[in-house]
Amino acid sequence: MDALTALALLLVLLLPVLLASSHTFVYHFKNVFYVAWMMVIGVVAIPLCLLSSGWRNVDNMRILAWLTRHVKHLLGLKYHVSGLEHLELEGSYVVISNHQSSLDVLGMMEILPDRCTAIAKKELLYAGTVGLVCWLGGVIFINRQKTSDAKSVMAEAAETMLREKLRVWIFPEGTRNLMGSILPFKKGAFHLAVQAQWSSPHTATSTSSGKGALIQVWRVKSGMEGGPGWHAVTSCPSLTGTITMKVLPRIKTKGLTANDASTLSESAHKLMLATFHEISALTAEANGAHGE
């Protein structure tokens, strides 16, 4: 038996012990498993997308959602979702949510509306099979380092939304945030929401239509037991492994222009932050009770 084989055998024998005794090991093991498994899902999804739509098409997102919804069980996660009725709108709208980790993709797929794609950083395009399948699903990639390029992409996205009746999911913080709060929002999502309303007057938001509406999605992740994700308030490993998601009512954008994007961003951030802290406190209380 050579040294490499002996080492591999030792790791196999130690794996059950480490999984049972070390939360730190479980954390890193689940992280590695999650990334690797998503790559495998990408291998399966690519031919299915090509057979279904022939090429790049937002309808492929339904395939991705279907293929990824079992991953929560493999990672020991549970979802508690409220407010789903706020997503039951017709026409184009923008969805925003806070961003805490790569696991947010699973949350997005859990409640993804029909004909909804996402805006993501351009680097994701080069993430192997995951990047390719995201492209096939119509994900819109932007270069965050070039403001002019990002604005051009947003303008084009607004036109596509209206023409093809799409919904677009955006993380307006622009990056992941594990600090127990919500970072200031970048304005792109709000310019997009406004453009999707006023660039085509006949699709403006009204009482009976969701077209051009901005939907807010609040999310706080309590994490997986001994795994990725720290409690949003206490910064300790979650005891419950439950991800709480709350969809807030839409913000109407009828009559707004590009000059209103900053105000729209501030009001959305204020509302989401208040809800974030409210539910975080309830989650901390529940975790405390669980630990007693």
C-alpha positions in Angstrom: 0.0 0.0 0.0 1.6 3.3 -1.1 1.5 6.4 1.1 -1.3 8.1 -1.0 -3.6 5.1 -0.6 -2.9 4.9 3.1 -3.7 8.6 3.5 -7.0 8.2 1.6 -8.0 5.2 3.7 -7.2 7.2 6.9 -9.3 10.1 5.8 -12.2 7.7 5.0 -11.9 6.2 8.5 -11.7 9.5 10.2 -14.6 11.1 8.3 -17.4 9.7 10.4 -15.6 10.7 13.6 -14.9 14.3 12.4 -18.5 14.7 11.2 -19.8 13.6 14.6 -17.4 15.6 16.8 -16.3 18.8 15.0 -18.7 21.6 14.0 -15.8 23.3 12.3 -15.1 20.3 10.2 -18.8 19.9 9.3 -18.9 23.6 8.3 -16.1 23.2 5.8 -17.2 19.7 4.7 -20.7 21.0 3.8 -19.2 24.0 2.0 -17.0 21.8 -0.2 -19.8 19.3 -0.8 -22.3 22.1 -1.7 -19.9 23.6 -4.3 -19.1 20.2 -5.8 -22.7 19.1 -5.9 -23.8 22.3 -7.6 -21.2 21.6 -10.3 -22.6 18.1 -10.7 -26.1 19.5 -11.0 -24.7 21.8 -13.7 -23.5 18.8 -15.7 -27.0 17.3 -15.6 -28.8 20.6 -16.3 -26.9 21.6 -19.4 -28.2 18.9 -21.7 -31.7 19.2 -20.2 -31.7 22.9 -20.9 -30.5 22.4 -24.4 -33.1 19.7 -25.1 -35.9 21.8 -23.6 -35.2 25.2 -25.1 -32.5 24.7 -27.6 -30.3 27.5 -26.3 -30.3 30.4 -23.8 -33.8 30.9 -22.5 -35.2 32.2 -19.2 -37.6 29.2 -19.1 -34.6 27.1 -18.4 -34.6 28.6 -14.9 -37.6 26.2 -14.1 -35.2 23.3 -14.8 -32.6 24.7 -12.5 -35.1 25.3 -9.7 -36.4 21.7 -10.1 -32.9 20.3 -10.0 -31.7 22.2 -7.0 -34.6 22.0 -4.6 -33.4 18.7 -3.1 -30.0 20.2 -2.0 -31.6 21.6 1.1 -32.2 18.1 2.3 -28.7 17.0 1.7 -27.4 20.0 3.7 -29.9 19.6 6.6 -31.8 22.8 5.8 -35.4 23.7 6.3 -37.2 26.7 4.8 -39.9 28.8 6.5 -41.4 31.1 3.9 -44.2 33.7 4.4 -45.7 36.3 2.1 -45.5 34.2 -1.1 -48.8 35.7 -2.2 -47.0 39.0 -2.9 -45.2 37.3 -5.8 -48.4 36.3 -7.5 -48.4 39.2 -9.9 -48.6 39.3 -13.7 -46.2 41.1 -15.9 -42.7 42.4 -15.3 -41.3 43.2 -11.9 -38.0 43.4 -10.0 -37.3 41.2 -7.0 -34.7 42.3 -4.5 -33.2 40.4 -1.5 -30.4 40.7 0.9 -27.3 38.5 0.3 -25.6 36.5 3.0 -23.9 33.6 1.4 -23.7 31.3 -1.7 -26.6 29.4 -0.1 -28.9 32.3 -1.1 -29.1 30.6 -4.5 -31.1 27.8 -2.9 -33.5 30.3 -1.3 -34.0 32.0 -4.6 -34.8 28.7 -6.3 -37.1 27.8 -3.5 -39.6 30.6 -4.4 -38.5 31.7 -7.9 -41.4 33.1 -9.8 -42.2 31.9 -13.3 -40.1 33.6 -16.1 -37.7 35.1 -13.5 -33.9 35.2 -14.0 -31.2 37.0 -12.0 -28.5 39.6 -12.4 -25.1 38.4 -11.3 -21.5 39.4 -11.3 -19.6 38.6 -14.5 -17.2 36.4 -12.6 -19.9 33.7 -12.1 -19.9 33.2 -15.9 -16.5 31.5 -15.6 -17.5 29.2 -12.7 -17.4 25.9 -14.7 -20.7 24.1 -15.3 -22.5 26.5 -12.9 -21.6 29.5 -15.0 -22.7 27.8 -18.2 -26.0 26.7 -16.9 -26.6 30.2 -15.5 -26.0 31.6 -18.9 -28.4 29.1 -20.4 -31.0 30.2 -17.8 -30.8 33.8 -19.1 -28.9 35.2 -16.1 -27.8 38.7 -16.9 -24.1 39.2 -16.1 -22.7 42.6 -15.2 -19.1 43.9 -14.7 -19.3 45.6 -11.3 -15.9 47.3 -11.9 -17.2 49.3 -14.9 -20.2 51.6 -14.0 -20.9 52.5 -17.6 -21.1 48.9 -18.6 -23.4 48.1 -15.6 -25.8 51.0 -16.6 -25.9 49.8 -20.2 -26.7 46.3 -19.1 -29.5 47.6 -16.8 -31.0 49.6 -19.6 -31.0 46.7 -21.9 -32.5 44.5 -19.2 -35.4 46.9 -18.7 -36.2 46.7 -22.4 -36.0 42.9 -22.4 -38.2 42.7 -19.3 -41.0 44.6 -21.0 -40.6 42.9 -24.3 -40.5 39.4 -23.0 -42.5 39.9 -19.7 -39.7 38.9 -17.5 -39.0 39.2 -13.8 -35.5 39.9 -12.6 -34.0 39.0 -9.2 -31.3 41.3 -7.8 -29.1 41.4 -4.7 -28.9 45.2 -4.3 -26.1 45.0 -1.7 -23.8 43.9 -4.5 -21.8 41.5 -2.3 -22.3 39.0 0.5 -22.8 40.3 4.0 -22.5 38.2 7.2 -22.4 41.1 9.6 -25.9 40.7 11.0 -27.4 43.7 9.0 -28.0 44.9 5.5 -25.4 46.8 3.5 -26.3 50.0 1.7 -28.0 49.3 -1.6 -26.6 50.0 -5.0 -28.9 51.9 -7.3 -29.0 49.6 -10.3 -32.0 47.5 -9.1 -34.1 50.7 -8.5 -33.2 52.3 -11.8 -34.2 49.0 -13.5 -37.6 49.0 -11.6 -38.3 52.6 -12.6 -37.2 52.0 -16.3 -39.4 48.9 -16.5 -42.4 51.2 -15.6 -41.9 54.4 -17.4 -40.1 53.2 -20.6 -43.4 51.7 -21.8 -46.4 53.6 -20.5 -48.9 50.9 -21.3 -47.2 48.6 -18.8 -47.3 51.0 -15.9 -48.2 49.7 -12.5 -51.9 49.9 -11.5 -54.0 48.6 -8.7 -54.8 45.4 -10.6 -51.4 44.8 -12.3 -48.0 44.0 -11.1 -46.2 45.2 -14.2 -43.3 47.5 -13.4 -43.6 46.8 -9.7 -40.7 46.4 -7.4 -41.1 43.4 -5.0 -39.0 43.3 -1.9 -37.8 40.0 -0.6 -36.5 39.9 2.9 -34.3 37.0 4.0 -32.4 36.1 7.1 -30.5 32.8 7.3 -30.0 31.2 10.6 -27.7 28.7 8.9 -27.3 25.0 8.9 -26.5 23.1 12.1 -22.8 23.1 12.5 -22.4 24.3 8.9 -22.3 27.4 6.7 -24.2 30.4 7.9 -23.9 32.2 11.2 -26.9 33.5 13.1 -27.7 37.0 11.8 -27.6 38.6 15.3 -25.6 36.4 17.7 -22.8 35.3 15.3 -23.0 31.7 16.7 -23.8 28.5 14.9 -27.4 27.9 14.3 -29.2 25.3 16.4 -32.2 24.9 14.1 -30.8 24.8 10.6 -33.8 26.8 9.4 -33.8 29.5 6.8 -36.5 32.1 7.3 -37.7 34.0 4.2 -40.3 36.7 4.1 -41.7 38.3 1.0 -42.8 41.9 1.5 -45.5 43.7 -0.4 -44.6 45.4 -3.7 -43.6 49.0 -4.0 -45.4 50.7 -6.8 -43.2 52.6 -9.3 -46.0 54.2 -11.4 -45.1 57.8 -12.2 -41.5 57.6 -10.9 -38.5 58.6 -13.0 -34.7 58.0 -12.7 -34.5 61.0 -10.3 -36.6 59.0 -7.8 -34.2 56.0 -7.8 -32.3 57.2 -4.7 -35.4 57.8 -2.7 -36.8 54.5 -3.8 -33.6 52.7 -2.7 -33.6 54.4 0.7 -37.2 53.5 1.5 -36.7 49.9 0.3 -33.5 49.6 2.5 -35.3 51.1 5.5 -38.2 48.7 5.2 -36.1 45.6 4.6 -33.7 46.5 7.4 -36.5 46.9 9.9 -38.0 43.6 9.0 -34.6 41.9 9.0 -33.9 43.0 12.6 -37.5 42.1 13.7 -37.3 38.6 12.4 -33.7 38.2 13.5 -34.7 38.9 17.1 -37.4 36.3 16.8 -35.0 33.8 15.4 -32.5 34.5 18.2 -35.2 34.0 20.8 -36.2 30.7 19.2 -32.6 29.5 19.1 -32.2 30.5 22.7 -35.2 28.5 23.7 -33.9 25.6 21.7 -30.6 25.7 23.6 -32.3 25.6 27.0 
